[in-house]
């Protein structure tokens, strides 16, 4: 956006949305560094206490799709009002919690309310920005999401160094100050009508919930089998329902499908930075939550400073260039973490700078790439599904990482790692480094091409605004 140009209502709206995304994503990650304290207070295992994060992401993911569908039936400004009120109630319960079930209830209500935000993050760019600026708008919201994920642990560390961890429930309430702005800037739109396939949505929610149980709880084979059964019923439902929860024709778009697969894998690997690294610093370096947060400050600062640079690179050099650069940063970060897990926190902080920047750039490049692969009539549901799958990837990844750490490891796979005590963490990061290499090959196969050719394709995308 050129300096000096008067901001339109859409420009103001996207800035409010970016600020909202920062606070919303903070709520998802800021509890990560206090999981050891919650575990100790309520006498829980790491896998059990990880549900403080997992259950939030699970409901956040499903809710984002449901709110997206509700936006066709109700005014978005009214949905935001209801969602933020539910979020407020959940935060108040969390602030007063004295038992673990109250903490989980608070997180459930927070997620039920906050799920309206990722839905609006996909709907607003489509309805308020033309195709030639939509990538920039999506990049701004992706920047807000990534910044919030990065600074969440930092803010959390500052809070818990002075107050009890329950006070973390109060910080995201700053999101309420955006409500009057939304009600002013969001225009009144006629509802398109229709109905929601609640049965299909319920089958999808059950499939995801059982899958998460299969990777986080004992007896995982039973939950996994039940998840597959519900998945089969969900597929049958969307193929036979008049207005299915997710239209099957969406999956005939191969570029979209491969884009979602790639995004899900990379979100899962990137989530190791805000979720797994604090556990490493607590277990191996014996850092308090406050010092863990300070260790993650440099990465958060780098993300905030370079976020807009990633968006500009995506527009000027193409998403292929930005993606490959991001993958190289991630690959280097995970390789270094695997080789030196257990070293001084100063070194870990330096490695996290590479990973946080790579995570940010991947988010921007994949969001723009996938949005441009969709025709106008499928943009809303397609981006809503992407949002859901991203958050589910984070929830599943947190369960997998926590179970792996609980099981431990007797040997270090990386021959360059001199710290035997760091075996479990080192091995995880080594596998994630390999995943980055595989992601590079997958992207080159399905989205490769020269930067100039990619820019031409992005400029001529069939996606167009559904409103202006």
N, C-alpha and C positions, 0 to 999 in steps of 0.2 A: 504494500500500500504506500503510495507516494506521500511524502511529507507535505503537510499544508492542505491536503484535500479534506473537505468537510466530511465528517463521519456520518454515514447514513444510519438509519435505524438498524439495518442488518449488521453493519460494522459494530455498533454498540452492543447488539445482542450477542454476537460471537465472542466479544470480550467478556461480557458477563458470564457466558457459558464456559469460557476457558477458566475463569476464576472459580466457578462452581465445580468444574471437573477437578481442579486442584484439591479443593476441600473434600470432595466426595471420594477421590482415590486415596487421600490421606487417611480417611476413616477405615479403608480396607487394609492398610499396611502399618499404621502407627502402633498397633498392638503387638507387632512381631517381636520387638526387642524386650517386651515385658512378659512374654510367654513363660520364660523360666520362673519369674516371680509368681505368676498366677499358678503355675504347676506346683510350686512349693507351698503356697498358701492353702490350696485346696487338695494337696496330696494326690496329684494326678500325673500320669506319664506324659511324655512329650507328645505322643500320638493323640492322647485324649484331649490335651489342652489346645492342640492345633485346630480343633473345631471352632475356637474363637475366631479364627481367620477363615477356615473352610466354609463354615455355615453362612458367613456373611457373603462370600463370593458365590456360593451356590444360589442363594435367594436373589442376590444382586443380578446374576446372570439370567435366570428365568424371568425375573420381574422386568428386566429391560425389554424383553420381547413382548410381554403382556402389555406394558405401558405403551409400546409402539403401536400395538393393535388398538388399544383404547383411544389413542390419539385420533383415529378415524371416526370415533363415535362421540368424543367429548372434546371440549376446548383444551388445548395444551396448557393454557394458563391455569385452568381449574385442576387438571391433573397434577401440575406442579404444586398447587396449594395443598391438595390432599396428601401428596407424597411427602412434602416437607413437614407437614403436621405429624404424620406417623413417625418420621425420623426424629422429631422433637420428643415425642413420647418415649421412644426407645432410648434416647440419650439420657433422659431423666431417670428411667429405671436403672440404667447402667451406673449412673452416678450414685444411686442409693443402694446398689447391690451389695449383699452380704453373704451370698451363696453362689455357687457356680451356675446353678440353673437360672438365676437372675441375670448373670452375665450373658448366658446364651440367649435368653429371652430378649434382652436389650439388643444384642447383635442382630437377632432375627428381625425385630421391629425397625432397627436402623436400616437394614438392608431392604426391607419392604418399602420403606419410604424413599431411600436414596436411589433405588433402581430406576426412578423416573428420570434421573440425570443422564445416564448413558443413552436412554431412549431419545431424549431431546437432543443429545449430542449428534445423533445420526439424522434426526428429522429436520432440525433447524438448518444445517448446511444445504440440504436438498431443497427445502421449500423457500429459502430466503436468498440463495446464491445461484447465479447462472453457472453453467458447466465450466466456463473458463476460469472461474474463481473458486469453484467448489473444492478443488484440491487444496488450495491455500486455507480455506475455512476448516476442512477436515484436519489439516496439519496443525492449525491453532488448537483445536480441541484435543488432538493427540498430544500436543505439547503440554497442555494443562494436565492431562492424565498422567503423563510420564513425570512431570515435575512433582505432582502430588504424591506419586508412589515413591519418589526419591526423598522428598523432604519430610514425609510422614515419620520415618524413624528418627529424624533429627529433632523435629518438634517434640516427639514422644520422649526422647532422651532428656531434653531440657525440662519438660514437665515433671517427669518422674524423679529428676534430681532434686526437686523441691517439694513436690506433692505426691500423694498416693497414686498408684496407677489408675484408680477409678476415675480420677479427674481427666483422663484422656477422653472420656465421653463428652466432655464439655467443649473441647476445641472445635469439632466439626459443626457445632451449632452456629458458627459464623455464617454458615450457608444460608441461614434465614434472612440475612440482610439483602440477599439477591431477589427475594420474592417480589417486593414492590417493583423492582426493575423489570422482572419478567412480565408482570401484569401490565406494565406500561408499554413495553416494547413488542410483546407478542400481539399480533393483530387477531381480531375475531374472524374465525374461519368457519364456513359451513361444514357440518359433519357429513361424511360420505355415507354413513349408515353401515349396515352389515352386522354381523354377530361374531363372537369369538368361539372357536371350537375348544371349549373348556376340557372336554374329554381328551382331545389330542394334546392340549397343553399339560394336562395332568399326567398323561402317559410319558410325555417327554420329561417332566419334572421327576417322576418316579424313576425313569431310566437313569437320569443323571445322579440322583441321590443314591441309588443302589450301587452305581459304579463307584462313587466316592467311598461308600462303605466298604466296597471290595478291596480298595487300595489302602484303607486306613485302619481297618478292624480285623481282629482274628476271625477265622472262618470266612475269609474273603471269597472262596470259591462259591459259597452259597449265594452271597450278594451279587457276585458276578453273573451267575447263572440267571438269577431273578432279573438282573438288569437286561440281559440279552432277551429274555422273554418279553419284557415291557417294550424293548426296542422293536421287536418284531411286531407287536401289537400297534405301536406308534406308526410304523411304516404302513401297515395295513390300513390304519385309520386315515392317514393323509392321502392315501390312494383311493379311498372310497367316500370320504366326506365331501359334501357340496362346497363348503368353504373351509378347507383344512387349515390347521394351525400354521403349517408351513407348506406352501404350494410345491408339489413334486417337480414342476417344471423348472424350478430354480436350480435343481441339481443336474440339469442337462447342459448347463453352462460350465464347460470343463475348466476354463480359465478361472472362473469364480471358485469352483470346488477346490482346485489345486491351490489357489490363493488362500482359502480358509484353512486347508490342511497345513500349509506352510506357516501361516500366522499362528495357529494353535500350537504347533511344535515350538516355535520360537518364543511365544509368550511363556510357555511352560519352562523353557530353559532360562529365560530372563528373570522369571520369578524367583530363581535361586538366589539372586543378589539381595533383594530386600527381605527374603524369608530365611534363607539358610545361613548367610554370612553372619547375622547377629548371633545365631546359635554357635557358630564356629568361634567367634570372638569371646563368647561367654564360657564355652567348654575348654578351649585350648589356651586362651590368653587370660582367662579369669577376669574379664572386664565387667564392671558394673554397667547397668543400662545407660547411665549418663555418658560414660566413656565410649560405649559402643556407638551411641548416636554421634558423638564428636568424630569418631573414626569415619563415619559415613558422610560427614559434612562436605569434604572436597568433591566427592562425586555428585552430590546434590547441587552444589554451586555450579559445577561444570555443566550439568544438565540444564539448569536455568539459563545460563549465559548463552549456550550454543543451540538452544531449542529452535529459535527463529532461523538460525543458519541452516539447520536441517531442512526446514520448509523451503527456503530459498534454493537450496541445492536440488531438491526434488523438482522444483519448477524450472530451473535453468539447465541443470545437467541431466535430468531424468531420474525416475525412480530406480532404474537398474543400477546406475552409478551409486546412488545413495545406499541402496541395499548392499551392494558388494563391499562398500567401504565400512558399513555398519557390521557386517559379518566378520570382517577382518579384525575390527576392534574387539568384538565379542570373543572370537577365537583366541586372540592374544590374552584377553582377560582371564578366560577359563584355564588356559594352559599355565599361566603364571600362578593362579590360585591353586591349581593342582600340584604344581611343583614346589610351592612355598607355603602351603597351608600350615599354620603353626608358627610362622615367623612373626616379627614385630608388627603391631597394628599399623605402624606408619607405612610399611610396605603394602599391607592389605588395603589401606586407604588409597594408595596410588593405583593399585590394580582396579579398584572399584570405579575410578574415574573413567578408565577405558570401557568398562562394562556398562556403566550408566549412560555414557554417550552413545554407545552402540545400541543399547536398548531403545533409547529415544529415537534414533535414526531409523531403526527397524520399524518401530510403531508408525512413524510418519510414512515411510515408503510403502509398507504393506497396506495401510489404510487407503492411501491414494490409489495404489495399483488395483485393489479389489473394487473400490468404488467406481473406477473407470471401466471395469469389466462388465458392469451391470447396465441394462437398458433402464429407461426412466421408470417404467411401471414395476420394476423389481428392486429399485434402489432401497426403498424403505425396509421391506422384509429382509432383503439380502444383507444390508448393513446391520439390521437388528440381530440377525442370526450370527453375524461375525462378532458383534459385541458380546452376545451370550457365550459363544464358544471361547472367546478370549478369557472371560472371567472363569469359565469352567476349567480351562487349562490351568489357570492359576490355582484354583481350588484343588484340582487333582494333583498338581505338582507339589503343593504343600504337603498333602497326605503322603505322597511317594517319598519325598525327601525326609519327612519326619520318621516314617517307618524304617527307612534305610539307616538313619542315624541311630534309632533305637536298637536295630539289629547289630550295628557295629561291623567292623571288618578286621580280620586277623593279619592282613598283609596290605602293603601299599603297592598298587599297580604301576605307579609312575616311578621309574628308576631314578629320576632327578630329585625326588622328594626325600629329604633327610630326617623327617619328623614322623616316626612310627605311630605316635599317638594321634596323628591326623589322618589315619588311613581311610576312615569312612568318608570324610569330607574331600580328601584328595581324589579318591576314586570317583566320587560323584562329579567333581569338576572335570576330571579327565574324560568321562563319558560325554559330558556336555560340550567339551571342546570338539569331540568327534561329531556331535550332532550339528555343530556349526558348519563343518566341512560338508556334511551331507546336505544341509540346507542350501549351501551355495550351488551344489550340483543340481538340486531340484529346481531352484529358481532359474538357473541358466537354461534348463531344458524347457520349462514352460513359459518363462517370461523374459528370456534372454534377447539379445539384439544390441545393436549399437546404440549409443546414447542419442544420436540424432534420429534414428528410426523410432526409438521409444518416445521421444518428444513429439514426433509427428503423430504417432498413434494416440498418445494421450490428448493431444490438442483436438483430434477428430473423434473423440469418444462419443458413442451414441447417447450417453447419459445427458439429460438436459433438465433444467429446473422445472419443478412442478408448480412453482409459484414465484412471483417476484414482487 
